[in-house]
Amino acid sequence: MFEWLEPLQLFRLDTALILTLLVISVHVTFRVGIMSLAPMGFAAVGGYTAALIATKSELPFAIGLLAATVLAGAIGALFAPPVLRLRGIYMALGSLALAQAIVVLIRISDYTNGPNGIAGIPIEVRTEHLVVTLLVAFVLLELSHRSHFGRAAKAVRLDERTAEGMGVNVFRVRFMSFTAAAAIAGCAGALEAHRTTVISPDQYGFATLVIVFTYVLVGGNGHWAGPILVTWGLTVLRDSLHFAGSNWEDVIYGVLLVVILLVAPNGLSDRSLYRGLRRRLRGRQDRPAPDVQDPAEKVASR
């Protein structure tokens, strides 16, 4: 299906699709008011689980992918209660500490080959598999967005106390979102491991997390499609301008994030942003044109 693409282009496309899964993982927690910095830790769990199963057993790829997703989700469910007790910046720092602890354990463990990582992972992931995975994720996101859970998640994000007064179990909503986000990140990590064939603790660092969070913040919480479209748009921009991996990438992302936060604090998918723009445009159109009188007519009237 994608044979017409060059190998480098195909690899970049696959990387963007896997990155989209990480963006979805962050969005799932962000839409309930949780600023979790743990997705790279869960991605490391998924990647190493799939890699170890593939290189040290003869189990099929599907089993490794399922095990990676379930294990990452289980770890997320285990640590969700203590993390969710925190608030604000402390929750973000707590989730970041969890992710760093996971990566450190992987780095110092002999079973995971320490800092050298794992090589020789069989290529089991094709672009078609990633596209199907994302389509399934999109359907589930839309169903969740239209469901009672989606409305409860929005209420929790807007005002936690009001949501509790309306009968919403705030802890359960956040617990389910945190666990689901961990499972999605673990799935992304497993897919990446079977696409790149080599993984190491260094690839689950802070740089990728900054990129993912930029996409989510710019996209906003209005609809799940916002962060995804921003991900694809900025990925194309990076590849076309050839600044990926350079210092200019950090500069452009920083400037873009500041501008978006000033213009659209709730992201580009915020409907109120476009309603305000429409009102301004209508106001300009309805405004009567100034009465400009010809100078000769002014003289004649005198």
Secondary structure, DSSP 8 states (H G I E B T S, - for coil): --TTS-HHHHHHHHHHHHHHHHHHHHHHHHTTT-----HHHHHHHHHHHHHHHHHHS---HHHHHHHHHHHHHHHHHHHHHHHHTS-THHHHHHHHHHHHHHHHHHHH-TTTTGGG-B--------HHHHHHHHHHHHHHHHHHHHSHHHHHHHHHHH-HHHHHHTT--HHHHHHHHHHHHHHHHHHHHHHHHHHHS-B-GGGGSHHHHHHHHHHHHHH-SS-THHHHHHHHHHHHHHHHHT-TTSHHHHHHHHHHHHHHHHH-TT-TT-HHHHHHHHHHHHHHHHS-------HHHHHHH-
